[in-house]
């Protein structure tokens, strides 16, 4: 098990404040979508890229918002 360096974690968190968040409004959702699009342009399909896990986290946050706020299409 890897030890957690609290100082490094706090530094990383403070540098990402305001960039990664749980969206509560349509505007926040759109900001995350724009951020994800930029990450996709940078990371592509390179799963070993340093930003790949951040891209995945943002995708999960977007999906959560969509599940709660975007009506599902009815299949007939």
C-alpha positions as YAML, in Angstrom:
chain: A
units: angstrom
residues:
- id: 1
  name: UNK
  ca: [0.00, 0.00, 0.00]
- id: 2
  name: UNK
  ca: [1.34, 3.41, -0.98]
- id: 3
  name: UNK
  ca: [1.62, 6.08, 1.72]
- id: 4
  name: UNK
  ca: [-0.35, 9.25, 1.10]
- id: 5
  name: UNK
  ca: [1.70, 12.43, 1.19]
- id: 6
  name: UNK
  ca: [-0.78, 14.90, 2.69]
- id: 7
  name: UNK
  ca: [1.23, 17.98, 1.66]
- id: 8
  name: UNK
  ca: [1.47, 16.89, -1.99]
- id: 9
  name: UNK
  ca: [-2.21, 16.00, -1.98]
- id: 10
  name: UNK
  ca: [-3.16, 19.39, -0.54]
- id: 11
  name: UNK
  ca: [-0.96, 21.18, -3.10]
- id: 12
  name: UNK
  ca: [-2.54, 19.22, -5.96]
- id: 13
  name: UNK
  ca: [-6.02, 19.90, -4.64]
- id: 14
  name: UNK
  ca: [-5.44, 23.64, -4.29]
- id: 15
  name: UNK
  ca: [-4.14, 23.85, -7.86]
- id: 16
  name: UNK
  ca: [-7.32, 22.17, -9.15]
- id: 17
  name: UNK
  ca: [-9.79, 24.21, -7.07]
- id: 18
  name: UNK
  ca: [-12.52, 25.61, -9.25]
- id: 19
  name: UNK
  ca: [-11.62, 23.33, -12.17]
- id: 20
  name: UNK
  ca: [-12.99, 19.98, -11.01]
- id: 21
  name: UNK
  ca: [-16.28, 20.03, -9.14]
- id: 22
  name: UNK
  ca: [-19.66, 18.35, -8.98]
- id: 23
  name: UNK
  ca: [-21.84, 20.39, -11.35]
- id: 24
  name: UNK
  ca: [-25.03, 21.77, -9.85]
- id: 25
  name: UNK
  ca: [-26.18, 24.03, -12.68]
- id: 26
  name: UNK
  ca: [-26.32, 23.91, -16.47]
- id: 27
  name: UNK
  ca: [-23.51, 26.48, -16.61]
- id: 28
  name: UNK
  ca: [-21.24, 24.35, -14.42]
- id: 29
  name: UNK
  ca: [-22.13, 21.30, -16.50]
- id: 30
  name: UNK
  ca: [-21.16, 23.15, -19.69]
- id: 31
  name: UNK
  ca: [-17.84, 24.22, -18.11]
- id: 32
  name: UNK
  ca: [-17.02, 20.58, -17.32]
- id: 33
  name: UNK
  ca: [-18.00, 19.49, -20.83]
- id: 34
  name: UNK
  ca: [-15.65, 22.12, -22.29]
- id: 35
  name: UNK
  ca: [-12.87, 20.96, -19.94]
- id: 36
  name: UNK
  ca: [-13.46, 17.34, -20.93]
- id: 37
  name: UNK
  ca: [-13.36, 18.23, -24.63]
- id: 38
  name: UNK
  ca: [-10.00, 19.93, -24.13]
- id: 39
  name: UNK
  ca: [-8.68, 16.91, -22.27]
- id: 40
  name: UNK
  ca: [-9.89, 14.58, -25.01]
- id: 41
  name: UNK
  ca: [-8.01, 16.69, -27.55]
- id: 42
  name: UNK
  ca: [-4.86, 16.45, -25.41]
- id: 43
  name: UNK
  ca: [-5.07, 12.86, -24.14]
- id: 44
  name: UNK
  ca: [-6.87, 11.10, -26.97]
- id: 45
  name: UNK
  ca: [-6.94, 7.36, -26.28]
- id: 46
  name: UNK
  ca: [-3.59, 7.27, -24.46]
- id: 47
  name: UNK
  ca: [-4.54, 5.56, -21.18]
- id: 48
  name: UNK
  ca: [-1.01, 6.10, -19.85]
- id: 49
  name: UNK
  ca: [-1.20, 9.89, -20.30]
- id: 50
  name: UNK
  ca: [-0.82, 11.75, -16.97]
- id: 51
  name: UNK
  ca: [-4.21, 13.42, -17.48]
- id: 52
  name: UNK
  ca: [-6.11, 10.26, -18.44]
- id: 53
  name: UNK
  ca: [-7.45, 9.62, -14.92]
- id: 54
  name: UNK
  ca: [-8.57, 13.25, -14.60]
- id: 55
  name: UNK
  ca: [-10.40, 12.88, -17.89]
- id: 56
  name: UNK
  ca: [-12.16, 9.79, -16.55]
- id: 57
  name: UNK
  ca: [-13.16, 11.55, -13.31]
- id: 58
  name: UNK
  ca: [-14.62, 14.49, -15.21]
- id: 59
  name: UNK
  ca: [-16.51, 12.07, -17.45]
- id: 60
  name: UNK
  ca: [-18.07, 10.45, -14.37]
- id: 61
  name: UNK
  ca: [-19.10, 13.87, -12.98]
- id: 62
  name: UNK
  ca: [-20.71, 14.77, -16.32]
- id: 63
  name: UNK
  ca: [-22.51, 11.44, -16.49]
- id: 64
  name: UNK
  ca: [-23.85, 11.90, -12.94]
- id: 65
  name: UNK
  ca: [-25.23, 15.33, -13.85]
- id: 66
  name: UNK
  ca: [-26.83, 13.97, -17.02]
- id: 67
  name: UNK
  ca: [-28.41, 11.06, -15.15]
- id: 68
  name: UNK
  ca: [-30.00, 13.49, -12.70]
- id: 69
  name: UNK
  ca: [-30.91, 16.40, -14.99]
- id: 70
  name: UNK
  ca: [-31.25, 15.30, -18.62]
- id: 71
  name: UNK
  ca: [-34.48, 13.53, -19.57]
- id: 72
  name: UNK
  ca: [-34.01, 10.11, -21.13]
- id: 73
  name: UNK
  ca: [-35.24, 9.58, -24.66]
- id: 74
  name: UNK
  ca: [-38.26, 7.29, -24.86]
- id: 75
  name: UNK
  ca: [-37.78, 4.26, -27.08]
- id: 76
  name: UNK
  ca: [-40.96, 3.19, -28.84]
...
